[in-house]
Amino acid sequence: MKLHKESKGTLVVAILFIAFIGTISIYYLQLWSLVILIPLLVMLGLIFWFFRVPTRAILDHTENIIAPVDGKVVMIKEVFEDEVLKA
């Protein structure tokens, strides 16, 4: 698993925040520290999951269009956008 290159700052801040809160909670709230640490570790896991770059299996079909999205196209229609593109 690779992580997105722009995630380093967010991950460093999140890890430092969780380490700080974890250290304080273990030192002062010894019995309640797990109540604080478990949600923080789940949050850190979700941050890692958000910034992951999943490996994709790309089929070798020359007539297909390949897009890097995790969904499906539900509608293709022509629209007029008048704010920015004016087209």
Sequence and secondary structure as in RCSB ss.txt:
>XXXX:A:sequence
MKLHKESKGTLVVAILFIAFIGTISIYYLQLWSLVILIPLLVMLGLIFWFFRVPTRAILDHTENIIAPVDGKVVM
IKEVFEDEVLKA
>XXXX:A:secstr
 EE GGGHHHHHHHHHHHHHHHHHHHHH TTTHHHHHHHHHHHHHHHHHHTEE        TTS     SS    
      TTTT  
